[in-house]
Amino acid sequence: MLRILSLSYVVIGESDDPDVEPMRAKLKAILDRTFAQKRIKLSELQKELQTVVANYASLPWIGTFPDLCHGKGKFVAEVVERFLDEDEPQIVPAVRFPQFIAFIREYGT
């Protein structure tokens, strides 16, 4: 099963904005459809999701958990560097996955 960490479900802060609920419904529909597919092109998914949340959030990266742990790409390398507190990009060791997941949940909030 594909694990999408960048956006497994979008939580938009409480808002009086009337566009929030329709946006959540659109996101849920996209994600439900996406998870039902066998193959997913993450770049296409990222573009589709970004068009829905454009006024509320930015999706600088979307990918799999292994890609994230290996720091593939500039944004992801920065995330891994911050987690490991090292200047050089590294790979997150499996023994640190629980801590890394907790870190990701708080990252950017």
C-alpha positions in Angstrom: 0.0 0.0 0.0 1.2 3.4 -0.9 1.8 5.7 2.1 1.4 9.3 1.2 2.8 11.4 4.1 2.6 14.8 2.6 -1.1 14.7 2.6 -2.8 11.5 3.9 -5.7 13.8 5.0 -5.7 17.5 5.1 -6.7 19.2 8.3 -7.5 22.9 7.8 -7.8 24.9 10.9 -11.1 26.0 12.1 -12.3 28.8 9.9 -15.4 30.8 9.1 -14.5 30.6 5.5 -17.4 29.1 3.6 -15.0 27.4 1.1 -13.4 25.2 3.7 -16.0 22.4 3.8 -16.4 22.1 0.0 -12.6 22.0 -0.2 -12.4 19.2 2.4 -15.0 17.3 0.4 -13.0 17.7 -2.8 -9.8 16.5 -1.1 -11.6 13.5 0.4 -13.0 12.6 -3.1 -9.5 12.9 -4.6 -7.8 10.8 -1.9 -10.6 8.1 -1.9 -10.2 7.8 -5.7 -6.4 7.8 -5.5 -6.2 5.1 -2.8 -8.6 2.9 -4.9 -6.1 2.9 -7.8 -3.4 0.3 -8.2 -0.8 2.8 -9.6 -0.5 6.4 -8.7 1.6 9.1 -10.3 2.5 11.2 -7.3 3.4 14.3 -9.4 -0.1 14.3 -10.9 -1.7 13.8 -7.5 0.4 16.7 -6.0 -0.8 19.0 -8.8 -4.4 18.0 -8.4 -4.3 18.4 -4.6 -2.4 21.7 -4.9 -5.1 23.2 -7.1 -7.7 22.4 -4.4 -5.8 23.8 -1.5 -4.0 26.7 -3.3 -5.4 29.4 -1.2 -4.8 27.6 2.1 -1.6 25.6 1.9 1.4 24.7 -0.2 2.4 21.1 -1.0 6.2 21.3 -1.6 6.5 17.5 -1.7 4.5 14.4 -1.9 5.8 10.9 -1.9 6.3 7.6 -0.2 7.6 7.0 3.3 10.8 5.2 2.0 11.5 8.2 -0.3 11.1 10.5 2.7 13.4 8.4 4.9 16.1 8.5 2.2 15.9 12.2 1.8 15.4 12.2 -2.0 15.0 15.7 -3.2 15.8 19.2 -1.8 12.8 19.6 0.4 12.9 16.1 1.8 16.7 16.3 2.4 16.1 19.4 4.5 13.4 17.6 6.6 15.7 14.6 7.2 18.6 16.9 8.1 16.5 18.8 10.6 15.3 15.5 12.2 18.8 14.0 12.4 20.2 17.4 13.4 23.1 17.0 11.0 24.4 19.2 8.1 24.8 16.3 5.7 21.8 14.6 4.3 21.4 11.1 5.8 19.0 8.2 5.7 16.7 7.8 8.7 17.5 4.5 10.3 14.6 2.1 10.8 15.0 2.1 14.6 14.1 5.8 14.5 11.0 5.6 12.4 8.6 6.1 15.3 10.4 9.3 16.3 10.6 10.4 12.7 6.9 9.9 12.2 6.2 12.0 15.3 8.6 14.7 14.0 6.8 14.7 10.6 3.4 15.2 12.3 4.7 18.4 13.9 6.9 19.6 11.1 5.8 23.0 9.8 3.0 23.5 12.3 
